[in-house]
């Protein structure tokens, strides 16, 4: 039985180049976050038929089309997409190709309307029919913009402004395209994550590590490697589907029963340096403790690693400063030695 349906595809542009020229793990996580965001901002109650790599194929059974509602849906998704990228630019701590170029990603939309049927595959059903083929063909078009929304003549009446006629293997189809870049004027203000550093320095040590700066940064900032060099931590709880960035939280299980929540942070450093930090409010006698790893490339293949620890004390907590300083020095020096031994053993993130 055929039914009328709105067919809707948000498509992330620049995806192919992004994946082929960047870190595959981080690019996968970033695109996954963006697709999840588009699904979460589905105000029209569209059904998700398929996740198609860099795009979502969605539909809604309707006997009529409300173009204003569709345009509002597009605006909502567009603003959420670019607000996320803008926030990501402020919050990222990784300097791999994927994380540093994510802001180049764009988004476009294709909207079509027609009679469809459904084909059942095991326990799922999927839209089927000529309109389904047509909307997918329209992803390849001659629109002279990076970001736009396509509406076919089945969706809305089309005048000569921004009108195009495309020829495909199924014949011709007439559509209009609307530019979207002007919507960026409606983006909310995105403020950088605060990087306030506690005022009492308890630890400051520098070592030379035989590993390129970006690779060492990955070892330190990627939670997947944390237990390989951090002593005293039995387990790490974190979202494995997200790239670590400023403001992201994770939990360390210490001594098998004590959980310490950490937040990824940054602080200002020189242009030739990278910084990764973590902050917690779970340390006794302190309001907050923050540790920072500052990396600077020296000779080829070597990185100067500076480790700093700062705290803000609770009232009378300052009395514990000498003991804390001693314990923190012991713990961090042991971790750094373990990190260097790990690197010297031939460990590499590229293996």
Number of C-alpha atoms within 10 A of each C-alpha: 6 11 13 16 21 24 25 26 24 23 21 21 17 15 20 11 10 20 17 11 12 18 14 14 13 21 23 20 17 20 22 15 17 19 20 12 15 19 18 11 17 16 15 13 12 16 15 16 16 14 12 10 14 18 21 21 21 21 24 17 16 14 12 11 16 11 13 9 12 18 15 13 16 26 17 16 22 26 19 19 21 20 18 17 20 19 17 20 17 15 21 20 23 22 14 16 16 23 21 15 16 21 15 11 18 19 21 22 24 22 26 25 27 20 19 21 17 14 12 10 8 6 5 9 12 15 21 15 14 13 20 21 11 20 21 15 15 20 16 10 13 10 18 9 13 14 20 21 22 26 26 24 17 17 21 16 10 17 10 7 9 13 17 18 13 14 13 13 7 10 8 10 15 14 23 22 21 18 16 19 13 7 13 13 8 10 13 12 9 12 10 13 15 12 12 11 21 17 12 14 17 19 19 15 14 14 14 15 22 16 21 18 21 17 16 21 24 18 19 18 21 16 18 13 13 16 14 13 20 18 15 14 18 14 16 18 13 15 12 11 13 16 22 22 23 24 17 17 18 18 17 20 16 15 11 11 10 12 17 16 18 20 18 23 27 26 15 11 11 9 7 8 14 22 22 22 24 22 23 20 17 14 13 13 19 19 16 18 24 23 25 21 21 21 26 21 19 13 10 10 12 16 23 20 23 16 21 19 25 20 26 19 21 13 10 10 14 15 12 13 18 10 10 18 15 12 12 14 18 12 13 20 14 15 17 20 14 16 21 18 14 14 17 13 9 9 14 14 10 5 5
